[in-house]
Amino acid sequence: MKPIHNKSYLKPYRTSLRNRATPAEAFLWNYLKKSQLEGRKFRRQHSIDNYIVDFFCYEESLAIELDGEIHNMQIEKDKIREAYLLSKGIKVIRFENRFVFEHLEQVLDDIIKCFTPHPGYRELP
């Protein structure tokens, strides 16, 4: 099976996107970096084949996408991209930029709900 993550020819694009993060990406990154969210490690501007996702967690096979104005104009492309990621076993969760600022706790909670409980975890009755 050929590698699909962080292809070298996309490195300049990933770097550029990291350096030009939207305010919402920069804001959410403050809560995802350094494994702060339930101990899960996230990467910014991670590529999967020819697609670059805003945030990615290997452990959970979870991509997080933040949608701004541009996404309203490319809904069909986003659907194709999401279907491709799903076909690779990657869950995709999307938030509008505005929602990240206005409802951060809900955003973080929705991300946590996508996590698989660690072995030995059990919910209390």
TIRO-2110 file (N, C-alpha, C; in Angstrom, 1 decimal):
// TIRO-2110
0.8, -1.2, 0.0, N, 1, A
0.0, 0.0, 0.0, CA, 1, A
0.9, 1.2, 0.0, C, 1, A
0.6, 2.1, -0.9, N, 2, A
1.5, 3.3, -1.0, CA, 2, A
1.1, 4.4, 0.0, C, 2, A
2.0, 5.1, 0.6, N, 3, A
1.7, 6.1, 1.6, CA, 3, A
0.8, 7.2, 1.0, C, 3, A
-0.1, 7.7, 1.9, N, 4, A
-1.0, 8.7, 1.4, CA, 4, A
-0.9, 10.0, 2.3, C, 4, A
-0.1, 9.9, 3.3, N, 5, A
0.0, 11.1, 4.3, CA, 5, A
1.2, 11.9, 4.0, C, 5, A
1.0, 13.3, 4.0, N, 6, A
2.0, 14.3, 3.9, CA, 6, A
3.1, 14.0, 2.8, C, 6, A
2.5, 14.0, 1.6, N, 7, A
3.4, 13.8, 0.4, CA, 7, A
4.3, 15.0, 0.3, C, 7, A
5.6, 14.7, 0.0, N, 8, A
6.6, 15.7, 0.0, CA, 8, A
6.3, 16.9, -1.0, C, 8, A
5.7, 16.6, -2.1, N, 9, A
5.4, 17.7, -3.1, CA, 9, A
4.4, 18.7, -2.6, C, 9, A
3.7, 18.3, -1.5, N, 10, A
2.7, 19.3, -1.0, CA, 10, A
3.2, 20.1, 0.2, C, 10, A
4.5, 19.8, 0.6, N, 11, A
5.0, 20.4, 1.8, CA, 11, A
5.0, 22.0, 1.7, C, 11, A
5.4, 22.6, 0.5, N, 12, A
5.3, 24.0, 0.4, CA, 12, A
3.9, 24.6, 0.6, C, 12, A
2.9, 23.9, 0.1, N, 13, A
1.5, 24.3, 0.3, CA, 13, A
1.1, 24.2, 1.8, C, 13, A
1.5, 23.1, 2.4, N, 14, A
1.1, 22.9, 3.8, CA, 14, A
1.8, 24.0, 4.7, C, 14, A
3.1, 24.3, 4.4, N, 15, A
3.8, 25.3, 5.1, CA, 15, A
3.1, 26.7, 4.9, C, 15, A
2.8, 27.0, 3.7, N, 16, A
2.2, 28.3, 3.4, CA, 16, A
0.8, 28.4, 4.1, C, 16, A
0.0, 27.3, 4.1, N, 17, A
-1.3, 27.4, 4.8, CA, 17, A
-1.1, 27.5, 6.3, C, 17, A
-0.1, 26.9, 6.9, N, 18, A
0.2, 27.1, 8.3, CA, 18, A
0.6, 28.5, 8.6, C, 18, A
1.4, 29.1, 7.7, N, 19, A
1.8, 30.5, 8.0, CA, 19, A
0.7, 31.5, 7.7, C, 19, A
-0.3, 31.1, 7.0, N, 20, A
-1.4, 32.0, 6.7, CA, 20, A
-2.7, 31.5, 7.3, C, 20, A
-2.6, 30.9, 8.5, N, 21, A
-3.8, 30.4, 9.2, CA, 21, A
-4.9, 31.4, 9.3, C, 21, A
-6.1, 31.0, 9.2, N, 22, A
-7.2, 31.9, 9.4, CA, 22, A
-7.3, 32.2, 10.9, C, 22, A
-8.0, 33.3, 11.3, N, 23, A
-8.1, 33.5, 12.7, CA, 23, A
-8.8, 32.3, 13.5, C, 23, A
-9.8, 31.7, 12.8, N, 24, A
-10.5, 30.6, 13.5, CA, 24, A
-9.5, 29.4, 13.6, C, 24, A
-8.7, 29.1, 12.6, N, 25, A
-7.7, 28.0, 12.7, CA, 25, A
-6.7, 28.3, 13.8, C, 25, A
-6.2, 29.5, 13.9, N, 26, A
-5.2, 29.9, 14.9, CA, 26, A
-5.9, 29.7, 16.3, C, 26, A
-7.1, 30.2, 16.4, N, 27, A
-7.8, 30.1, 17.7, CA, 27, A
-8.0, 28.7, 18.1, C, 27, A
-8.6, 27.8, 17.2, N, 28, A
-8.8, 26.4, 17.6, CA, 28, A
-7.5, 25.7, 17.9, C, 28, A
-6.5, 26.0, 17.1, N, 29, A
-5.2, 25.3, 17.3, CA, 29, A
-4.7, 25.5, 18.7, C, 29, A
-5.0, 26.6, 19.4, N, 30, A
-4.5, 26.8, 20.8, CA, 30, A
-5.1, 25.8, 21.7, C, 30, A
-6.2, 25.1, 21.3, N, 31, A
-6.9, 24.1, 22.1, CA, 31, A
-6.5, 22.7, 21.7, C, 31, A
-6.0, 22.5, 20.5, N, 32, A
-5.7, 21.2, 20.0, CA, 32, A
-4.2, 20.9, 20.1, C, 32, A
-3.3, 21.9, 20.0, N, 33, A
-1.9, 21.6, 20.0, CA, 33, A
-1.4, 21.0, 21.3, C, 33, A
-0.2, 20.3, 21.2, N, 34, A
0.4, 19.7, 22.4, CA, 34, A
-0.5, 18.7, 23.1, C, 34, A
-1.3, 18.0, 22.4, N, 35, A
-2.1, 16.9, 22.9, CA, 35, A
-3.0, 17.4, 24.1, C, 35, A
-3.5, 18.6, 24.0, N, 36, A
-4.3, 19.2, 25.1, CA, 36, A
-5.7, 18.6, 25.2, C, 36, A
-6.2, 18.1, 24.1, N, 37, A
-7.6, 17.7, 24.1, CA, 37, A
-7.6, 16.1, 24.3, C, 37, A
-7.9, 15.7, 25.5, N, 38, A
-8.0, 14.3, 25.8, CA, 38, A
-6.7, 13.5, 25.4, C, 38, A
-5.6, 14.2, 25.4, N, 39, A
-4.3, 13.5, 25.1, CA, 39, A
-4.1, 13.1, 23.6, C, 39, A
-5.0, 13.6, 22.8, N, 40, A
-4.9, 13.3, 21.3, CA, 40, A
-4.0, 14.3, 20.6, C, 40, A
-3.1, 13.8, 19.8, N, 41, A
-2.2, 14.6, 19.0, CA, 41, A
-2.8, 15.0, 17.7, C, 41, A
-2.9, 16.3, 17.5, N, 42, A
-3.4, 16.8, 16.2, CA, 42, A
-2.2, 17.5, 15.4, C, 42, A
-2.4, 17.4, 14.1, N, 43, A
-1.4, 18.1, 13.2, CA, 43, A
-2.2, 19.2, 12.4, C, 43, A
-1.5, 20.3, 12.1, N, 44, A
-2.2, 21.3, 11.3, CA, 44, A
-1.8, 21.1, 9.9, C, 44, A
-2.8, 21.5, 9.0, N, 45, A
-2.5, 21.4, 7.6, CA, 45, A
-1.8, 20.2, 7.1, C, 45, A
-2.5, 19.1, 7.4, N, 46, A
-2.0, 17.7, 7.1, CA, 46, A
-2.5, 17.3, 5.7, C, 46, A
-1.7, 16.7, 4.9, N, 47, A
-2.2, 16.2, 3.6, CA, 47, A
-2.4, 14.7, 3.6, C, 47, A
-3.5, 14.4, 2.9, N, 48, A
-3.9, 13.0, 2.7, CA, 48, A
-4.2, 12.9, 1.2, C, 48, A
-3.3, 12.1, 0.6, N, 49, A
-3.2, 12.1, -0.9, CA, 49, A
-3.1, 13.6, -1.4, C, 49, A
-4.0, 14.0, -2.2, N, 50, A
-3.8, 15.4, -2.8, CA, 50, A
-4.6, 16.4, -2.0, C, 50, A
-5.3, 16.0, -0.9, N, 51, A
-6.1, 16.9, -0.1, CA, 51, A
-5.3, 17.4, 1.2, C, 51, A
-5.5, 18.6, 1.5, N, 52, A
-4.9, 19.1, 2.8, CA, 52, A
-6.1, 19.5, 3.7, C, 52, A
-6.1, 18.9, 4.9, N, 53, A
-7.1, 19.1, 5.9, CA, 53, A
-6.6, 20.1, 6.9, C, 53, A
-7.5, 20.9, 7.5, N, 54, A
-7.0, 21.9, 8.5, CA, 54, A
-6.4, 21.2, 9.7, C, 54, A
-7.0, 20.2, 10.3, N, 55, A
-6.4, 19.5, 11.4, CA, 55, A
-6.6, 18.0, 11.2, C, 55, A
-5.6, 17.2, 11.7, N, 56, A
-5.8, 15.7, 11.6, CA, 56, A
-5.2, 15.1, 12.8, C, 56, A
-5.9, 14.0, 13.3, N, 57, A
-5.5, 13.2, 14.4, CA, 57, A
-5.3, 11.8, 13.9, C, 57, A
-4.1, 11.3, 13.8, N, 58, A
-3.8, 9.9, 13.4, CA, 58, A
-4.5, 8.9, 14.2, C, 58, A
-4.4, 9.1, 15.6, N, 59, A
-4.9, 8.1, 16.5, CA, 59, A
-6.4, 7.8, 16.3, C, 59, A
-7.1, 8.9, 15.9, N, 60, A
-8.6, 8.8, 15.7, CA, 60, A
-9.0, 8.7, 14.3, C, 60, A
-8.0, 8.8, 13.4, N, 61, A
-8.3, 9.0, 11.9, CA, 61, A
-9.4, 10.0, 11.8, C, 61, A
-9.2, 11.2, 12.3, N, 62, A
-10.2, 12.3, 12.4, CA, 62, A
-9.6, 13.5, 11.7, C, 62, A
-10.3, 14.0, 10.8, N, 63, A
-10.0, 15.3, 10.1, CA, 63, A
-11.0, 16.3, 10.6, C, 63, A
-10.5, 17.5, 10.9, N, 64, A
-11.3, 18.7, 11.3, CA, 64, A
-11.2, 19.7, 10.2, C, 64, A
-12.3, 20.2, 9.7, N, 65, A
-12.3, 21.2, 8.7, CA, 65, A
-13.0, 22.4, 9.2, C, 65, A
-12.5, 23.6, 9.0, N, 66, A
-13.2, 24.9, 9.4, CA, 66, A
-13.6, 25.5, 8.1, C, 66, A
-14.8, 25.9, 8.0, N, 67, A
-15.4, 26.5, 6.8, CA, 67, A
-15.6, 28.0, 6.9, C, 67, A
-15.1, 28.7, 6.0, N, 68, A
-15.4, 30.1, 5.9, CA, 68, A
-16.1, 30.4, 4.6, C, 68, A
-16.0, 31.6, 4.1, N, 69, A
-16.7, 32.1, 2.9, CA, 69, A
-16.4, 31.2, 1.7, C, 69, A
-15.1, 30.9, 1.5, N, 70, A
-14.7, 30.1, 0.3, CA, 70, A
-15.5, 28.8, 0.2, C, 70, A
-15.8, 28.1, 1.4, N, 71, A
-16.4, 26.8, 1.4, CA, 71, A
-17.9, 26.9, 0.9, C, 71, A
-18.5, 28.1, 1.0, N, 72, A
-19.8, 28.3, 0.5, CA, 72, A
-19.9, 28.2, -1.0, C, 72, A
-18.7, 28.5, -1.7, N, 73, A
-18.7, 28.5, -3.1, CA, 73, A
-18.2, 27.1, -3.7, C, 73, A
-17.8, 26.2, -2.8, N, 74, A
-17.2, 25.0, -3.3, CA, 74, A
-17.8, 23.8, -2.6, C, 74, A
-19.1, 23.8, -2.3, N, 75, A
-19.8, 22.8, -1.6, CA, 75, A
-19.6, 21.4, -2.3, C, 75, A
-19.8, 21.4, -3.6, N, 76, A
-19.7, 20.1, -4.4, CA, 76, A
-18.3, 19.5, -4.2, C, 76, A
-17.2, 20.4, -4.4, N, 77, A
-15.9, 19.9, -4.2, CA, 77, A
-15.6, 19.3, -2.8, C, 77, A
-16.2, 20.0, -1.8, N, 78, A
-16.0, 19.5, -0.4, CA, 78, A
-16.7, 18.2, -0.2, C, 78, A
-17.9, 18.0, -0.9, N, 79, A
-18.5, 16.7, -0.8, CA, 79, A
-17.7, 15.5, -1.4, C, 79, A
-17.1, 15.8, -2.5, N, 80, A
-16.2, 14.8, -3.2, CA, 80, A
-15.0, 14.5, -2.3, C, 80, A
-14.4, 15.6, -1.8, N, 81, A
-13.3, 15.4, -0.9, CA, 81, A
-13.6, 14.6, 0.4, C, 81, A
-14.8, 14.9, 1.0, N, 82, A
-15.2, 14.2, 2.2, CA, 82, A
-15.5, 12.8, 1.9, C, 82, A
-16.1, 12.5, 0.7, N, 83, A
-16.4, 11.1, 0.4, CA, 83, A
-15.1, 10.3, 0.2, C, 83, A
-14.1, 11.0, -0.4, N, 84, A
-12.8, 10.3, -0.6, CA, 84, A
-12.2, 10.0, 0.8, C, 84, A
-12.1, 11.0, 1.7, N, 85, A
-11.6, 10.8, 3.0, CA, 85, A
-12.3, 9.7, 3.7, C, 85, A
-13.6, 9.6, 3.6, N, 86, A
-14.4, 8.6, 4.3, CA, 86, A
-14.0, 7.2, 3.7, C, 86, A
-13.8, 7.2, 2.4, N, 87, A
-13.4, 5.9, 1.8, CA, 87, A
-12.0, 5.4, 2.3, C, 87, A
-11.2, 6.3, 2.8, N, 88, A
-9.9, 5.9, 3.4, CA, 88, A
-10.1, 5.6, 4.9, C, 88, A
-11.3, 5.6, 5.4, N, 89, A
-11.5, 5.4, 6.9, CA, 89, A
-11.3, 6.6, 7.7, C, 89, A
-11.3, 7.8, 7.2, N, 90, A
-11.1, 9.0, 7.9, CA, 90, A
-12.4, 9.7, 8.2, C, 90, A
-12.7, 9.9, 9.5, N, 91, A
-13.9, 10.7, 9.8, CA, 91, A
-13.6, 12.1, 9.6, C, 91, A
-14.7, 12.9, 9.2, N, 92, A
-14.5, 14.3, 8.9, CA, 92, A
-15.6, 15.0, 9.7, C, 92, A
-15.1, 16.0, 10.4, N, 93, A
-16.1, 16.9, 11.2, CA, 93, A
-15.8, 18.3, 10.7, C, 93, A
-16.9, 19.1, 10.5, N, 94, A
-16.8, 20.4, 10.0, CA, 94, A
-17.4, 21.4, 10.9, C, 94, A
-16.8, 22.6, 11.0, N, 95, A
-17.4, 23.7, 11.8, CA, 95, A
-17.2, 25.0, 10.9, C, 95, A
-18.2, 25.9, 11.1, N, 96, A
-18.1, 27.2, 10.5, CA, 96, A
-17.1, 28.0, 11.4, C, 96, A
-16.3, 28.8, 10.7, N, 97, A
-15.4, 29.7, 11.5, CA, 97, A
-16.1, 30.4, 12.6, C, 97, A
-17.2, 31.0, 12.3, N, 98, A
-17.9, 31.8, 13.3, CA, 98, A
-18.3, 31.0, 14.5, C, 98, A
-18.7, 29.7, 14.3, N, 99, A
-19.1, 28.8, 15.3, CA, 99, A
-18.0, 28.5, 16.3, C, 99, A
-16.8, 28.4, 15.8, N, 100, A
-15.6, 28.2, 16.6, CA, 100, A
-15.4, 29.3, 17.6, C, 100, A
-15.6, 30.5, 17.2, N, 101, A
-15.5, 31.7, 18.2, CA, 101, A
-16.6, 31.8, 19.1, C, 101, A
-17.8, 31.5, 18.6, N, 102, A
-19.0, 31.8, 19.4, CA, 102, A
-19.4, 30.6, 20.3, C, 102, A
-19.0, 29.4, 20.0, N, 103, A
-19.4, 28.2, 20.7, CA, 103, A
-18.2, 27.2, 20.9, C, 103, A
-17.1, 27.7, 21.4, N, 104, A
-15.9, 26.9, 21.5, CA, 104, A
-16.1, 25.6, 22.3, C, 104, A
-16.7, 25.7, 23.4, N, 105, A
-17.0, 24.5, 24.3, CA, 105, A
-17.7, 23.5, 23.5, C, 105, A
-18.7, 23.9, 22.7, N, 106, A
-19.5, 22.9, 21.9, CA, 106, A
-18.6, 22.3, 20.8, C, 106, A
-17.8, 23.1, 20.2, N, 107, A
-16.9, 22.6, 19.2, CA, 107, A
-15.9, 21.5, 19.8, C, 107, A
-15.3, 21.8, 20.9, N, 108, A
-14.4, 20.9, 21.6, CA, 108, A
-15.2, 19.6, 22.0, C, 108, A
-16.4, 19.8, 22.5, N, 109, A
-17.2, 18.6, 22.9, CA, 109, A
-17.5, 17.8, 21.7, C, 109, A
-17.9, 18.4, 20.6, N, 110, A
-18.2, 17.6, 19.4, CA, 110, A
-17.0, 16.9, 18.9, C, 110, A
-15.8, 17.4, 19.0, N, 111, A
-14.6, 16.7, 18.6, CA, 111, A
-14.4, 15.5, 19.5, C, 111, A
-14.5, 15.7, 20.8, N, 112, A
-14.3, 14.7, 21.8, CA, 112, A
-15.3, 13.5, 21.5, C, 112, A
-16.5, 13.8, 21.1, N, 113, A
-17.5, 12.8, 20.9, CA, 113, A
-17.1, 11.9, 19.7, C, 113, A
-16.2, 12.4, 18.9, N, 114, A
-15.7, 11.5, 17.7, CA, 114, A
-14.6, 10.6, 18.2, C, 114, A
-14.1, 10.8, 19.4, N, 115, A
-13.0, 9.9, 19.9, CA, 115, A
-13.5, 8.5, 20.2, C, 115, A
-12.6, 7.5, 20.0, N, 116, A
-12.9, 6.2, 20.5, CA, 116, A
-12.3, 6.1, 21.9, C, 116, A
-13.1, 5.6, 22.8, N, 117, A
-12.6, 5.5, 24.2, CA, 117, A
-11.3, 4.6, 24.2, C, 117, A
-10.4, 5.0, 25.1, N, 118, A
-9.2, 4.2, 25.2, CA, 118, A
-9.5, 2.9, 25.9, C, 118, A
-8.7, 1.8, 25.6, N, 119, A
-8.9, 0.5, 26.2, CA, 119, A
-9.0, 0.6, 27.7, C, 119, A
-9.9, -0.1, 28.3, N, 120, A
-10.0, -0.1, 29.8, CA, 120, A
-11.0, 1.0, 30.2, C, 120, A
-11.4, 1.9, 29.3, N, 121, A
-12.3, 3.0, 29.6, CA, 121, A
-13.7, 2.4, 29.7, C, 121, A
-14.5, 2.8, 30.7, N, 122, A
-15.9, 2.5, 30.8, CA, 122, A
-16.6, 3.6, 31.4, C, 122, A
-17.8, 3.9, 30.9, N, 123, A
-18.6, 5.0, 31.5, CA, 123, A
-19.2, 4.5, 32.8, C, 123, A
-19.3, 5.5, 33.7, N, 124, A
-19.9, 5.1, 35.0, CA, 124, A
-21.4, 5.2, 34.8, C, 124, A
-22.1, 4.3, 35.5, N, 125, A
-23.6, 4.2, 35.4, CA, 125, A
-24.3, 5.5, 35.9, C, 125, A
END
